Amino acid sequence: MTDRLVFSHANGFPLPVYRRLLEALRPEFDGIGMLRFGHDPSRPVTTGWPYLVDELVEFVHAQPRHDGRTWLVGHSLGGYLSVLAAQRLQTRVAGIVLLDSPLISGVTAGALRLGRMMGLDRLVMPLQQTLQRRQHWPDADAAHAHYASKAAFARWDPRVLRDYADHCTVPDGRGQRTLLFDRGVEYRIYRSLPTARVAAAASLLDVPAAFIGGRQSRELRHIGPGATRALVGTRFAWTEGSHLFPMEAPYETARLIRAAIATMDKTMMTGATR
């Protein structure tokens, strides 16, 4: 019996960049997901992301019934959306795996909210870089060359970087390629990051959750693992890599997701969620 794995992507990185990861999870898991969040005009990006959560919940409900279970797996943005969606999906979901999506609570959440009001959130999120990001290239090869020259992409698996250039840029109607994920949407998602809402939803989960974090993740270092450890308990794992470790090591990430789900299976046998 094949379980269903609903994968939710990170901000700015649509689903095709995770193709290698999802393929590596077969045949045990049928990996599916939203192509990109926040681009439906009827589901705009607003404070707290309510419409993005609607997108994920509606996507899960739209899937045909199957004999296996459904797991939510999310990277960064996708992890937070998975927590918020699981609160509404309840028994439709067996468990959640968070990929470098640390819960933001307490002093850190308060500092982030204050920083947003004062315009200082740019110090912890790539707001300016997002607005200045290049959007157009003559072709996919030019996009690939552009990203291959960037230090931030140097650790990526070469096959994933090729997928990003080929499938995360699209024809722009003028003979060139443009980003599949609009940088304006990406910026608005960063500016409307929910904090207390995600932490509150996590505290009410009736299903187990697991976390995998990158040892070199700047984002995890800024936020800290405390609130996340309180949620997942012993189901907290580390892997080598930055915040984008699923792109850097997709096959190792697939192995860790399998291990996390196996651990949650054991948890459910005991009737506990922690």
Residue frames as qw, qx, qy, qz and C-alpha x, y, z in Angstrom:
[[0.000, 0.888, 0.459, 0.000, 0.00, 0.00, 0.00],
 [0.436, 0.300, 0.005, 0.849, 1.38, 3.39, -1.00],
 [0.191, -0.714, -0.422, 0.524, 0.96, 6.35, 1.34],
 [0.315, 0.815, 0.245, 0.421, 0.35, 9.82, -0.03],
 [0.499, -0.393, -0.143, 0.759, 2.86, 12.55, 0.75],
 [0.197, 0.911, 0.298, 0.205, 1.63, 16.12, 0.23],
 [0.615, -0.148, -0.038, 0.774, 4.72, 18.28, -0.14],
 [0.055, 0.972, 0.229, -0.001, 4.62, 22.06, 0.36],
 [0.676, 0.401, -0.057, 0.616, 7.50, 24.12, -1.01],
 [0.416, -0.457, -0.201, 0.760, 9.62, 26.91, 0.47],
 [0.197, 0.884, 0.190, -0.379, 8.99, 30.55, -0.35],
 [0.197, 0.790, -0.401, -0.420, 10.23, 31.36, -3.85],
 [0.025, -0.343, 0.912, 0.225, 10.99, 27.74, -4.73],
 [0.770, 0.096, -0.049, -0.629, 8.06, 26.08, -6.53],
 [0.900, -0.144, 0.365, -0.191, 7.41, 22.35, -6.52],
 [0.863, 0.476, -0.162, 0.051, 9.52, 21.30, -9.58],
 [0.159, 0.732, -0.592, 0.296, 12.75, 22.04, -7.72],
 [0.546, -0.360, 0.671, -0.350, 11.91, 19.14, -5.38],
 [0.839, 0.283, -0.286, -0.366, 11.47, 16.63, -8.21],
 [0.498, 0.368, -0.762, 0.190, 14.54, 14.57, -7.23],
 [0.207, -0.213, 0.713, -0.635, 13.47, 14.44, -3.60],
 [0.739, 0.098, 0.243, -0.621, 9.94, 13.28, -4.40],
 [0.784, 0.349, -0.471, -0.203, 11.19, 10.70, -6.89],
 [0.276, 0.371, -0.814, 0.353, 13.56, 9.34, -4.23],
 [0.430, -0.124, 0.604, -0.660, 10.60, 8.72, -1.90],
 [0.841, 0.181, -0.179, -0.477, 8.95, 6.31, -4.33],
 [0.352, -0.320, -0.676, -0.562, 7.56, 3.67, -4.32],
 [0.245, -0.343, -0.778, 0.467, 6.61, 3.91, -0.63],
 [0.058, 0.637, 0.359, -0.680, 5.17, 7.39, -1.05],
 [0.361, 0.623, 0.515, 0.464, 3.23, 9.04, -3.83],
 [0.291, -0.423, -0.157, 0.844, 4.57, 12.60, -3.63],
 [0.171, 0.700, 0.508, 0.472, 2.26, 15.39, -4.80],
 [0.283, -0.515, -0.310, 0.747, 1.84, 19.08, -4.01],
 [0.253, 0.912, 0.231, -0.227, 0.78, 22.56, -5.04],
 [0.679, 0.506, 0.082, 0.526, 2.84, 23.93, -7.93],
 [0.284, 0.215, -0.227, 0.906, 3.20, 27.31, -6.18],
 [0.203, -0.675, -0.628, 0.330, 1.40, 29.13, -3.40],
 [0.151, -0.639, -0.173, 0.734, 0.14, 32.69, -3.50],
 [0.101, -0.148, 0.522, 0.834, -0.36, 33.17, -7.25],
 [0.022, -0.554, -0.792, -0.255, -4.13, 32.68, -7.42],
 [0.043, -0.356, -0.003, -0.933, -5.75, 36.17, -7.42],
 [0.642, -0.508, -0.298, -0.490, -8.66, 34.74, -5.47],
 [0.844, -0.440, -0.212, 0.223, -6.21, 33.49, -2.81],
 [0.274, 0.833, -0.233, 0.420, -4.01, 36.55, -2.17],
 [0.609, -0.015, -0.522, 0.598, -1.11, 36.78, 0.27],
 [0.312, -0.778, -0.047, -0.542, -2.35, 38.54, 3.41],
 [0.143, -0.555, 0.641, -0.511, -1.21, 38.75, 7.03],
 [0.621, -0.202, 0.653, -0.382, -1.19, 35.32, 8.61],
 [0.124, 0.248, -0.855, -0.439, -1.50, 33.53, 5.24],
 [0.597, 0.166, 0.607, -0.497, -5.16, 32.43, 5.62],
 [0.742, 0.526, -0.069, -0.410, -5.67, 32.06, 1.87],
 [0.325, 0.529, -0.782, -0.054, -2.45, 30.11, 1.42],
 [0.300, -0.098, 0.882, -0.350, -3.68, 27.68, 4.06],
 [0.704, 0.387, 0.283, -0.524, -6.99, 27.50, 2.17],
 [0.557, 0.577, -0.512, -0.308, -5.04, 26.52, -0.96],
 [0.115, 0.340, -0.925, 0.125, -3.34, 23.63, 0.82],
 [0.451, 0.104, 0.734, -0.497, -6.50, 22.40, 2.58],
 [0.703, 0.487, 0.071, -0.513, -8.49, 22.53, -0.65],
 [0.420, 0.535, -0.705, -0.202, -5.71, 20.71, -2.50],
 [0.104, -0.171, 0.948, -0.248, -5.76, 17.86, 0.02],
 [0.550, 0.294, 0.568, -0.536, -9.56, 17.61, -0.06],
 [0.613, 0.564, -0.211, -0.511, -9.52, 17.55, -3.87],
 [0.120, 0.411, -0.892, -0.141, -7.41, 14.39, -3.99],
 [0.776, -0.103, -0.466, -0.412, -9.21, 11.11, -4.63],
 [0.751, -0.494, 0.346, -0.268, -9.64, 8.80, -1.69],
 [0.594, 0.435, -0.676, 0.039, -7.01, 6.10, -1.38],
 [0.868, -0.332, -0.370, -0.006, -6.23, 3.18, 0.90],
 [0.633, 0.061, -0.368, 0.679, -3.00, 4.61, 2.28],
 [0.318, -0.756, -0.335, 0.464, -2.40, 7.42, 4.74],
 [0.342, 0.825, 0.091, 0.441, -1.66, 11.07, 3.98],
 [0.614, -0.448, -0.143, 0.634, 1.42, 12.79, 5.37],
 [0.192, 0.975, 0.055, 0.098, 2.14, 16.51, 5.17],
 [0.726, -0.210, 0.075, 0.650, 5.76, 17.42, 4.51],
 [0.206, 0.957, 0.156, 0.134, 6.82, 21.04, 4.20],
 [0.658, 0.049, -0.073, 0.747, 10.03, 22.97, 3.68],
 [0.161, -0.027, -0.121, 0.979, 10.29, 26.38, 5.40],
 [0.439, 0.021, -0.057, -0.896, 7.07, 28.19, 4.31],
 [0.648, -0.042, -0.643, -0.405, 5.63, 24.78, 3.46],
 [0.389, -0.110, -0.822, 0.401, 6.20, 23.48, 6.97],
 [0.135, 0.140, 0.404, -0.894, 4.31, 26.37, 8.54],
 [0.569, 0.063, -0.299, -0.763, 1.45, 25.91, 6.07],
 [0.560, -0.040, -0.823, -0.088, 1.40, 22.20, 6.88],
 [0.152, -0.156, -0.734, 0.643, 0.95, 22.91, 10.59],
 [0.327, 0.188, 0.163, -0.912, -1.85, 25.39, 9.94],
 [0.601, 0.091, -0.530, -0.592, -3.56, 23.06, 7.46],
 [0.394, -0.026, -0.908, 0.139, -3.29, 20.00, 9.73],
 [0.142, 0.131, 0.590, -0.784, -5.36, 21.77, 12.38],
 [0.583, 0.267, -0.001, -0.767, -8.23, 21.89, 9.86],
 [0.600, 0.248, -0.678, -0.345, -7.65, 18.56, 8.11],
 [0.664, -0.380, 0.476, -0.433, -7.56, 16.57, 11.36],
 [0.794, -0.104, 0.597, -0.052, -8.10, 12.87, 10.62],
 [0.756, 0.653, -0.022, -0.043, -7.23, 13.30, 6.93],
 [0.318, 0.755, -0.519, 0.245, -3.58, 13.59, 8.01],
 [0.903, -0.214, -0.336, 0.162, -1.41, 10.96, 9.70],
 [0.622, -0.573, -0.022, 0.533, 1.49, 13.26, 10.64],
 [0.278, 0.959, -0.052, 0.031, 3.74, 16.15, 9.65],
 [0.778, -0.129, 0.066, 0.611, 7.42, 16.44, 8.76],
 [0.037, 0.990, 0.007, -0.139, 8.92, 19.93, 9.02],
 [0.786, 0.207, 0.067, 0.579, 12.04, 20.63, 6.96],
 [0.376, -0.020, -0.122, 0.918, 13.85, 23.57, 8.55],
 [0.260, -0.624, -0.337, -0.655, 10.57, 25.21, 9.60],
 [0.334, -0.113, -0.690, 0.632, 11.34, 26.07, 13.24],
 [0.230, -0.790, -0.562, -0.089, 8.43, 27.31, 15.32],
 [0.204, 0.382, -0.159, 0.887, 8.65, 30.98, 16.20],
 [0.508, -0.705, -0.477, -0.131, 7.37, 31.81, 19.68],
 [0.609, -0.593, -0.244, 0.468, 8.07, 33.74, 22.84],
 [0.237, -0.744, 0.121, 0.614, 10.71, 36.47, 22.76],
 [0.325, -0.086, 0.656, 0.676, 11.73, 35.61, 19.20],
 [0.142, 0.625, 0.709, 0.294, 8.16, 36.04, 17.93],
 [0.139, -0.900, -0.284, 0.300, 7.81, 39.34, 19.76],
 [0.324, -0.552, 0.341, 0.689, 11.10, 40.61, 18.34],
 [0.288, 0.184, 0.726, 0.596, 10.02, 39.64, 14.83],
 [0.048, 0.796, 0.596, 0.096, 6.70, 41.43, 15.15],
 [0.228, -0.857, -0.041, 0.461, 8.42, 44.54, 16.50],
 [0.378, -0.311, 0.532, 0.691, 11.02, 44.35, 13.75],
 [0.261, 0.485, 0.718, 0.426, 8.27, 44.19, 11.14],
 [0.047, -0.914, -0.389, 0.106, 6.62, 47.31, 12.52],
 [0.265, -0.829, 0.197, 0.450, 9.96, 49.14, 12.51],
 [0.652, 0.717, -0.211, -0.125, 11.06, 47.83, 9.14],
 [0.180, -0.676, 0.715, -0.021, 13.90, 45.81, 10.66],
 [0.893, 0.047, 0.427, -0.137, 12.64, 42.41, 9.49],
 [0.664, 0.704, -0.253, -0.010, 14.94, 42.92, 6.51],
 [0.096, -0.702, 0.686, -0.167, 17.81, 42.00, 8.86],
 [0.504, -0.176, 0.828, -0.171, 16.56, 38.41, 9.29],
 [0.689, 0.450, 0.567, -0.033, 14.72, 37.86, 5.98],
 [0.430, -0.074, 0.477, 0.763, 16.04, 38.44, 2.44],
 [0.297, 0.775, 0.456, -0.321, 13.55, 41.19, 1.63],
 [0.132, 0.803, -0.267, -0.516, 15.81, 43.47, -0.37],
 [0.195, -0.290, 0.852, 0.390, 17.43, 40.58, -2.22],
 [0.394, 0.433, 0.810, -0.040, 13.98, 39.32, -3.17],
 [0.311, 0.850, 0.235, -0.353, 12.89, 42.63, -4.69],
 [0.089, 0.779, -0.468, -0.407, 16.17, 42.94, -6.61],
 [0.640, -0.085, 0.748, 0.155, 16.25, 39.35, -7.84],
 [0.147, 0.302, -0.615, -0.713, 16.78, 38.95, -11.57],
 [0.660, 0.273, 0.505, -0.484, 13.65, 37.76, -13.36],
 [0.761, 0.606, 0.039, -0.225, 14.48, 37.34, -17.06],
 [0.442, -0.435, 0.673, 0.403, 17.01, 35.35, -19.11],
 [0.392, 0.410, -0.531, -0.630, 17.38, 34.60, -22.82],
 [0.783, 0.026, -0.560, -0.270, 16.90, 30.87, -22.21],
 [0.865, -0.490, -0.050, -0.099, 17.11, 28.16, -19.56],
 [0.826, 0.114, -0.175, 0.524, 20.84, 27.67, -20.11],
 [0.168, 0.578, -0.165, 0.781, 21.44, 31.35, -19.34],
 [0.620, -0.632, 0.030, -0.463, 19.36, 31.01, -16.17],
 [0.953, -0.215, -0.130, 0.172, 21.38, 27.97, -15.19],
 [0.617, 0.333, -0.192, 0.687, 24.66, 29.78, -15.75],
 [0.171, -0.689, 0.090, -0.698, 23.41, 32.73, -13.71],
 [0.771, -0.560, 0.057, -0.298, 22.52, 30.61, -10.68],
 [0.938, 0.003, -0.157, 0.309, 25.56, 28.35, -10.98],
 [0.433, 0.496, -0.230, 0.717, 27.75, 31.43, -10.49],
 [0.403, -0.696, 0.085, -0.589, 26.06, 32.36, -7.19],
 [0.099, 0.342, -0.825, 0.440, 27.60, 31.31, -3.89],
 [0.590, -0.085, 0.441, -0.671, 24.14, 30.58, -2.44],
 [0.904, 0.245, -0.035, -0.348, 23.65, 27.82, -5.03],
 [0.271, 0.617, -0.738, 0.003, 27.15, 26.34, -4.88],
 [0.292, -0.219, 0.879, -0.308, 26.08, 23.56, -2.51],
 [0.774, 0.242, 0.153, -0.565, 23.08, 22.48, -4.56],
 [0.675, 0.048, 0.712, 0.188, 22.99, 19.05, -6.15],
 [0.034, -0.278, 0.505, 0.817, 23.79, 19.77, -9.84],
 [0.029, -0.340, -0.866, -0.365, 20.69, 17.88, -11.00],
 [0.085, -0.733, -0.587, 0.334, 18.47, 19.99, -8.75],
 [0.085, -0.584, 0.108, 0.800, 20.03, 23.20, -10.04],
 [0.014, -0.009, 0.731, 0.682, 19.34, 22.04, -13.58],
 [0.071, -0.569, -0.817, -0.060, 15.71, 21.33, -12.64],
 [0.107, -0.705, -0.322, 0.623, 15.46, 24.81, -11.16],
 [0.019, -0.407, 0.378, 0.831, 16.66, 26.44, -14.38],
 [0.071, -0.089, -0.836, -0.537, 14.57, 24.21, -16.64],
 [0.268, -0.506, -0.802, -0.172, 11.32, 23.95, -14.69],
 [0.263, -0.699, -0.450, 0.490, 11.22, 26.95, -12.33],
 [0.068, 0.445, -0.201, -0.870, 11.60, 29.42, -15.18],
 [0.507, 0.513, 0.692, -0.019, 8.96, 29.58, -17.89],
 [0.324, 0.370, 0.430, 0.757, 8.48, 31.32, -21.28],
 [0.047, -0.461, -0.353, 0.813, 7.55, 34.96, -20.79],
 [0.450, 0.733, 0.498, -0.113, 5.73, 35.39, -24.10],
 [0.228, 0.935, -0.182, -0.202, 8.52, 37.53, -25.52],
 [0.782, 0.489, -0.362, 0.134, 11.00, 34.81, -26.41],
 [0.137, 0.534, -0.671, 0.497, 12.74, 34.76, -23.03],
 [0.590, -0.313, -0.732, 0.133, 12.42, 32.93, -19.71],
 [0.244, -0.595, 0.219, -0.734, 11.05, 34.36, -16.47],
 [0.058, -0.156, 0.857, -0.487, 10.72, 33.10, -12.91],
 [0.390, -0.381, -0.788, -0.285, 7.78, 30.77, -12.31],
 [0.421, -0.643, -0.541, 0.342, 7.52, 32.15, -8.77],
 [0.145, 0.837, 0.134, 0.511, 6.87, 35.89, -8.90],
 [0.460, 0.096, -0.466, 0.750, 9.28, 37.84, -6.72],
 [0.287, -0.389, 0.066, -0.873, 6.52, 40.22, -5.62],
 [0.829, -0.346, -0.302, -0.318, 4.54, 37.29, -4.20],
 [0.755, -0.013, -0.477, 0.450, 7.69, 35.99, -2.51],
 [0.146, 0.300, -0.304, 0.892, 8.24, 39.40, -0.88],
 [0.541, -0.404, -0.048, -0.736, 4.66, 39.61, 0.40],
 [0.871, -0.238, -0.429, -0.026, 4.91, 36.13, 1.91],
 [0.556, 0.080, -0.462, 0.686, 8.02, 37.15, 3.85],
 [0.070, -0.315, 0.180, -0.929, 6.38, 40.36, 5.09],
 [0.673, -0.314, -0.079, -0.665, 3.26, 38.54, 6.34],
 [0.485, 0.130, -0.844, 0.188, 4.93, 35.65, 8.16],
 [0.674, -0.595, -0.138, -0.416, 2.65, 34.44, 10.99],
 [0.199, 0.419, -0.758, 0.458, 4.27, 33.69, 14.32],
 [0.386, -0.117, 0.658, -0.636, 1.84, 33.22, 17.20],
 [0.799, 0.194, -0.033, -0.568, -0.75, 31.64, 14.88],
 [0.699, 0.324, -0.636, -0.042, 1.58, 28.81, 13.84],
 [0.113, 0.267, -0.808, 0.513, 2.77, 28.18, 17.40],
 [0.558, -0.020, 0.422, -0.714, -0.85, 28.10, 18.63],
 [0.842, 0.243, -0.252, -0.410, -1.86, 25.66, 15.89],
 [0.503, 0.360, -0.767, 0.167, 1.13, 23.45, 16.68],
 [0.161, -0.216, 0.739, -0.618, 0.10, 23.25, 20.34],
 [0.691, 0.127, 0.322, -0.634, -3.32, 21.92, 19.30],
 [0.496, 0.352, -0.705, -0.365, -2.15, 19.24, 16.85],
 [0.855, -0.173, 0.339, -0.352, -3.73, 15.82, 17.30],
 [0.934, 0.326, -0.077, 0.125, -1.15, 14.16, 15.04],
 [0.713, -0.469, 0.158, 0.497, 2.59, 13.64, 15.58],
 [0.392, 0.910, -0.133, 0.026, 5.17, 15.94, 14.03],
 [0.828, -0.206, 0.142, 0.501, 8.86, 15.51, 13.26],
 [0.115, 0.969, -0.132, -0.172, 11.55, 18.05, 12.43],
 [0.830, 0.089, 0.159, 0.527, 14.69, 17.92, 10.30],
 [0.039, -0.978, 0.034, 0.200, 17.05, 20.90, 10.52],
 [0.714, 0.565, -0.166, 0.379, 20.17, 21.95, 8.65],
 [0.704, -0.433, -0.188, 0.531, 23.27, 22.24, 10.83],
 [0.357, -0.077, 0.131, 0.921, 24.39, 25.31, 8.88],
 [0.006, 0.720, 0.592, 0.362, 20.92, 26.87, 8.62],
 [0.137, 0.174, -0.197, 0.955, 21.15, 30.59, 9.36],
 [0.487, -0.413, -0.278, -0.718, 17.36, 30.75, 9.70],
 [0.788, -0.391, -0.475, 0.003, 17.28, 28.03, 12.33],
 [0.541, -0.029, -0.381, 0.749, 20.17, 29.67, 14.17],
 [0.087, -0.307, 0.027, -0.947, 18.31, 33.00, 14.33],
 [0.646, -0.397, -0.264, -0.596, 15.02, 31.49, 15.52],
 [0.223, -0.387, 0.793, -0.414, 16.41, 28.76, 17.75],
 [0.442, -0.036, -0.854, -0.271, 15.15, 25.18, 18.18],
 [0.119, -0.052, 0.742, -0.658, 13.50, 25.48, 21.59],
 [0.615, 0.189, 0.233, -0.729, 9.84, 25.75, 20.63],
 [0.697, 0.312, -0.529, -0.370, 10.27, 23.12, 17.93],
 [0.290, 0.190, -0.902, 0.259, 11.85, 20.64, 20.34],
 [0.348, 0.043, 0.608, -0.712, 8.91, 21.17, 22.69],
 [0.727, 0.277, -0.071, -0.624, 6.57, 20.16, 19.84],
 [0.783, 0.336, -0.486, -0.193, 8.40, 17.16, 18.37],
 [0.809, -0.503, 0.294, -0.077, 10.28, 15.82, 21.39],
 [0.603, -0.379, 0.620, 0.330, 12.77, 13.15, 20.35],
 [0.667, 0.507, 0.494, 0.233, 11.66, 13.35, 16.69],
 [0.088, 0.962, -0.163, -0.203, 14.21, 16.11, 16.03],
 [0.868, 0.044, 0.276, 0.411, 16.97, 15.28, 13.55],
 [0.047, -0.824, 0.278, 0.492, 19.92, 17.18, 12.13],
 [0.833, 0.355, 0.293, 0.306, 21.48, 16.95, 8.70],
 [0.430, -0.313, 0.229, 0.815, 24.46, 18.65, 7.11],
 [0.242, 0.500, 0.548, 0.626, 23.48, 21.65, 5.04],
 [0.042, -0.039, 0.110, -0.992, 21.97, 25.11, 5.01],
 [0.483, 0.285, 0.414, -0.717, 18.32, 26.12, 5.16],
 [0.693, 0.450, -0.250, -0.505, 18.09, 24.77, 1.61],
 [0.317, -0.371, 0.872, 0.032, 19.40, 21.30, 2.43],
 [0.743, 0.330, 0.552, -0.184, 16.58, 19.57, 0.46],
 [0.598, 0.787, -0.106, -0.107, 18.12, 21.09, -2.69],
 [0.001, 0.750, -0.661, 0.019, 21.68, 20.34, -1.57],
 [0.032, -0.215, 0.974, -0.063, 21.11, 16.69, -0.66],
 [0.673, -0.038, -0.160, -0.721, 17.73, 15.48, -1.96],
 [0.748, 0.017, -0.655, -0.106, 18.48, 11.78, -1.54],
 [0.305, 0.013, -0.719, 0.624, 19.70, 12.12, 2.03],
 [0.354, -0.050, 0.224, -0.907, 16.67, 14.28, 2.78],
 [0.747, -0.044, -0.427, -0.508, 14.42, 11.54, 1.40],
 [0.591, -0.001, -0.765, 0.256, 16.10, 9.03, 3.69],
 [0.064, 0.013, -0.564, 0.823, 15.54, 11.28, 6.69],
 [0.555, -0.064, -0.061, -0.827, 11.88, 11.82, 5.79],
 [0.747, -0.055, -0.631, -0.205, 11.39, 8.05, 5.64],
 [0.434, -0.011, -0.723, 0.538, 13.06, 7.70, 9.04],
 [0.191, -0.070, 0.318, -0.926, 10.90, 10.49, 10.52],
 [0.696, -0.081, -0.262, -0.663, 7.70, 8.85, 9.29],
 [0.692, -0.027, -0.717, 0.077, 8.82, 5.47, 10.61],
 [0.201, 0.021, -0.628, 0.751, 9.39, 7.06, 14.02],
 [0.437, -0.056, 0.109, -0.891, 5.93, 8.65, 13.94],
 [0.723, -0.063, -0.588, -0.357, 4.48, 5.25, 13.08],
 [0.507, -0.073, -0.753, 0.412, 5.96, 3.90, 16.31],
 [0.086, -0.038, 0.378, -0.921, 4.58, 6.89, 18.20],
 [0.602, -0.084, -0.211, -0.766, 1.06, 6.24, 16.90],
 [0.661, -0.080, -0.745, -0.044, 1.26, 2.63, 18.04],
 [0.313, -0.137, -0.675, 0.654, 1.64, 3.91, 21.58],
 [0.116, -0.783, -0.603, -0.098, -1.32, 6.29, 21.19],
 [0.328, -0.701, -0.104, 0.625, 0.80, 9.41, 21.85],
 [0.486, 0.833, 0.154, 0.216, 1.54, 12.49, 19.73],
 [0.088, -0.923, 0.358, -0.111, 4.61, 13.69, 21.63]]
